[in-house]
Amino acid sequence: MKSAINGCVIALAATFAVAMAGQAVAQQKGLKHYESGTKEFWTNPPPDWFLGDETEQQKGQAPPSGPPTGASDAELANIVKKIKLPAGFKIEVYASGVLAARQMAWGDKGTLFVGSFGLGNVYAIKDNGGKKEVKTVLKGLNMPTGLAFQDGALYVIAVDKLIKYENAEANIDNLGQGKVVYDDMPSYAAHGWKYIAVDKDGWFYLPFGPPFNIGIPPTSVSQIRRVDPRTGNAEIWALGVRNSVGGDVDPRTGKYWFTENARDWMSDDIPSDKLNMINRIGEHFGYPYCHQGDLPDPKFAMGHKCSEFTPPVVNLGAHVAPLGMKFYTGDMFPAEYKNNILIAEHGSWNRHKYQGARIKRVIVGPDGKNPKSEIFASGWLEGDQGYLGRPNDILLAKDGSILVADDWAGAIYRISYSK
């Protein structure tokens, strides 16, 4: 594990250096701007591609880098003491040393598989008599943030390839090269990391983000596809989606709901990130023409009205960065939580005072009308910009508790309830 951690440290340090270098350039040379509507930009993006289209008001902002070795066990013990939850709920550390942890998936035999952001790793976590053993079972993949487990196989999506690893739990120490089962995807790194949601038919919903902050996207992205991993067949299910890294299938209706990160560089307070629901194949959710359901883009509206597009079910707030979400279908939490949506908000970077870094609860019927939202878990953010952690995925456990992935602290938490 030591060598894996050393490799992670180097990778994260490099990411930090690139981000800070881009920030320094922006500060020295005035407002940053890129002509992002070209193939050269998409296929060879500059390391600070996210800094394009700066405004004077927000000049110099850049994504912060977390501690390269994650949080220590002592630090995690202190962090969980600061998390605020409703009465009766409890949070504890499920596993540490899961660096840059992203989407989680359960194996049939209780193995927890976890993807990662930026490190190329996939982890497997086993419970050995109450002690969690974390193994790095795959290395060197391209942003393997999205995972699913189905029919004994582990599926990993790494930007432009969906890879299947047969009999994953039986071959945990030697997963091999895997088999590419779908690769009709562009290789753009920017917003190319993905998330997998599985429907009742075993098809995967996959989001395709545009390779920039704002602009007219290539025709192969800014969409959600529904893919059959057994045949490689695919449908374009939704259009006009900016950056979605989370979604789930409604157990009541079978409809797909997804979180969406809105554009940057407008202001601290607009536009709002969103929670959306797809009612029919081919719906358009507004990007890049309209944001938050009612805000035409100042440059790219191009005569389009927001009424042309599907509005969000909920506007979640500006720059909260909603990522992984799940319908709560367990039996441990109080009955009123049944079929509520729990959303991991990763938190801001393009805002002077960060917000997010929490879990939001959305109470809404299957028709998406009259939603109510409230904060379920908070405390990973101190002061204006002091991250202790950044939640990014939620997974239901067999006993009805939930697991929460935190790529900042490199940890998995467990939230449970008792009367």
Secondary structure, DSSP 4 states (H G I P E B T S, - for coil): -HHHHHHHHHHHHHHHHHHHHHHHHHHHHSS-----SSHHHHHS--TTGGGTT--TTTTT-------TT---HHHHHHHHHH-B--TTEEEEEEEE--TTEEEEEE-TTSPEEEEESSS--EEEEEEETTEEEEEEEE-S-S---EEEEETTEEEEE-SS-EEEETTTTTTTT---S-EEEE--S----TT-----EE-TTS-EEEEE--SSSSS---TTSSEEEEE-TTT--EEEEEES--B---EEE-TTT--EEEEEBPPSSS-SS-SEEEEEE--STTEE--TTTEETTTEE-TTT-TT--GGGSPPPSEEEEET--EEEEEE---SSS-GGGTT-EEEEE---SSSSS----EEEEEE--TT--S-EEEEEEB-SEETTTEES--EEEEEE-TTS-EEEEETTTTEEEEEEE--
